[in-house]
Amino acid sequence: MGCALSGAGGEAGVLEPGEGSGPAEVPGLSGRQKQLLRASWDVLQQDIARVGVIMFIRLFETHPECKDVFFLFSDIDDLQQLKMSKELQSHGLRVMSFIEKSVARLDQEDKLEQLAFHLGCSHCRYNAPPKYYPYIGAQFIAVVKPILKEQWTAEVEDAWECLFNYLTSTMKRGYQEAEQRNKVHQAGYSARKTAAASTNRNVI
């Protein structure tokens, strides 16, 4: 199986893709792969709420440390209770919505990159580091395999893996550039604060 997708591994000025570290590689999904993604998503979107919840429950089962990132339900240890959490259900739907928008933008590569890049920037504000991003794609694939049944093939799996590889690498770049921008802003603020304090001392 061949994967044609690969990626380069703010209020005070919105970051755009390519600012700072250069653009990610343009997605190279074939027409056949895009067709497979759309066809499988047509089936999955009929029950996206359940898929989102199961995906995160599996994530917390296999990588319990990830739950600490989600402060809204980080204190719920019982996974059965967590399944009923409205916060978890809402977050699962948001992730499914992101996947849906990504599939809808497969032929609009600039918009697809912007979507993933800006999501990475927002994750910087939430302090959700990139090391967790690849887990989502892996859990998504594990959950949807039994749902698609005979429609799930090695070719379909390869297409989803390629898409998630690109999305996570672009999100990572967005996170890193937002993080760097924050450091620059913080350094500038500290410098101005120090200068102001020095001026006040001189006046006194």
C-alpha positions in Angstrom: 0.0 0.0 0.0 1.3 3.4 -0.9 0.6 6.6 0.9 0.9 9.8 -1.2 0.2 12.1 1.6 2.9 13.4 3.9 3.3 16.7 5.8 6.0 18.7 7.3 6.3 17.0 10.3 -4.2 33.8 17.6 -5.7 36.9 18.6 -2.8 39.2 18.2 -2.3 38.4 14.5 -3.8 35.3 12.9 -1.2 32.8 11.8 -1.6 31.4 8.3 -0.2 28.2 6.8 3.4 28.6 5.7 4.1 31.5 8.1 7.5 30.8 9.7 8.3 27.2 8.8 7.2 26.8 5.2 4.2 25.1 3.8 3.3 21.4 4.3 3.5 19.2 1.2 0.4 19.5 -0.9 -2.0 16.5 -0.4 -1.4 13.9 -3.1 -4.5 11.7 -2.7 -5.4 10.0 -5.9 -8.9 10.4 -7.4 -9.6 6.8 -6.4 -8.6 7.5 -2.8 -10.8 10.6 -2.6 -13.7 8.5 -3.9 -13.1 5.9 -1.3 -13.0 8.5 1.5 -16.2 10.1 0.4 -18.0 6.8 0.0 -17.0 5.5 3.4 -17.8 8.8 5.0 -21.3 8.7 3.5 -21.9 5.6 5.6 -20.2 6.8 8.7 -22.0 10.2 8.9 -25.2 8.4 9.6 -24.1 7.7 13.2 -21.3 10.2 13.8 -22.3 10.9 17.4 -21.8 7.3 18.4 -18.6 7.0 16.4 -17.2 10.1 18.2 -17.9 8.8 21.7 -16.6 5.3 21.0 -13.5 6.7 19.5 -12.7 8.7 22.6 -13.5 5.9 25.0 -11.1 3.7 23.1 -8.5 6.5 23.2 -8.8 6.7 27.0 -8.7 3.0 27.4 -5.5 2.6 25.3 -3.9 6.0 26.3 -5.3 7.0 29.7 -2.8 9.9 30.0 -4.7 11.7 27.2 -7.7 12.3 29.4 -5.7 14.8 31.5 -5.8 17.2 28.5 -9.6 17.3 28.6 -10.2 19.3 31.8 -14.0 19.1 31.4 -14.1 15.4 32.1 -10.6 14.6 33.3 -11.9 13.8 36.8 -14.3 11.1 35.5 -12.6 7.7 36.0 -15.5 5.4 35.2 -15.5 4.9 31.4 -19.1 3.8 31.5 -20.0 7.1 33.2 -17.8 9.0 30.7 -19.9 7.6 27.8 -22.8 9.5 29.2 -20.9 12.8 29.5 -22.5 15.5 27.4 -19.1 17.2 27.3 -17.5 14.1 25.8 -20.4 13.7 23.3 -20.0 17.4 22.3 -16.3 17.0 21.8 -16.7 13.8 19.8 -19.2 15.6 17.5 -16.7 18.5 17.0 -14.0 16.1 16.0 -16.4 14.3 13.6 -17.3 17.7 12.2 -13.7 18.4 11.5 -13.3 15.1 9.7 -16.4 15.8 7.7 -15.1 19.3 6.7 -11.8 17.7 5.7 -13.5 15.2 3.4 -15.5 18.0 1.9 -12.3 19.9 1.1 -10.4 17.0 -0.6 -10.4 18.9 -3.9 -9.7 22.3 -2.2 -6.2 21.7 -1.0 -5.5 25.3 0.3 -8.7 25.2 2.3 -7.9 21.8 3.7 -4.5 23.0 4.8 -6.0 26.1 6.4 -8.6 24.0 8.3 -6.0 21.7 9.9 -3.5 24.5 10.5 -5.9 26.7 12.4 -7.1 23.7 14.4 -3.5 23.2 15.4 -3.2 26.8 16.4 -6.3 26.6 18.6 -4.9 23.4 20.3 -1.9 25.5 21.3 -4.3 27.8 23.2 -5.9 24.8 24.9 -2.4 23.4 25.7 -3.2 20.1 23.8 0.3 19.1 22.5 0.9 17.4 19.1 2.1 14.1 20.6 -1.6 13.1 21.1 -2.8 14.0 17.5 -1.8 10.7 15.8 -3.8 8.7 18.3 -7.1 10.1 17.0 -6.6 8.8 13.5 -5.6 5.3 14.8 -8.7 5.1 17.0 -11.0 6.4 14.3 -9.9 3.7 12.0 -10.3 1.0 14.7 -13.8 2.2 15.4 -15.1 2.5 11.8 -13.7 -0.9 10.6 -16.5 -3.0 12.0 -19.1 -0.4 11.0 -18.2 -0.5 7.3 -17.8 -4.3 7.4 -17.2 -5.6 3.9 -16.8 -2.1 2.6 -13.6 -1.7 4.7 -10.7 -2.8 2.6 -6.9 -2.3 2.7 -7.3 0.4 0.1 -9.9 2.3 2.2 -7.6 2.0 5.2 -4.7 3.3 3.3 -6.7 6.3 2.1 -7.8 7.2 5.7 -4.2 6.7 7.0 -2.9 9.0 4.4 -5.5 11.7 5.1 -4.9 11.6 8.9 -1.1 11.7 8.4 -1.5 14.9 6.5 -4.0 16.4 8.9 -2.0 15.6 12.0 1.3 16.9 10.5 -0.4 20.2 9.5 -2.0 20.6 12.9 1.4 20.0 14.5 2.9 22.8 12.3 0.0 25.1 13.3 0.6 24.3 17.0 4.3 24.9 16.8 4.0 28.2 14.9 1.3 29.5 17.4 3.6 28.4 20.2 6.5 30.3 18.8 4.4 33.4 18.2 3.2 33.2 21.8 6.8 33.1 23.0 7.7 36.1 20.9 4.7 38.0 22.4 5.6 37.0 25.9 9.2 38.1 25.4 8.1 41.4 24.1 5.7 41.9 27.0 8.4 41.0 29.6 10.8 43.4 27.9 8.3 46.3 28.0 7.4 45.5 31.6 11.1 45.6 32.6 11.6 48.8 30.8 8.6 50.4 32.4 9.7 49.3 35.9 13.2 50.7 35.2 11.7 54.1 34.1 9.6 54.3 37.2 12.6 53.7 39.4 14.5 56.5 37.7 11.6 58.9 38.1 11.4 58.1 41.8 
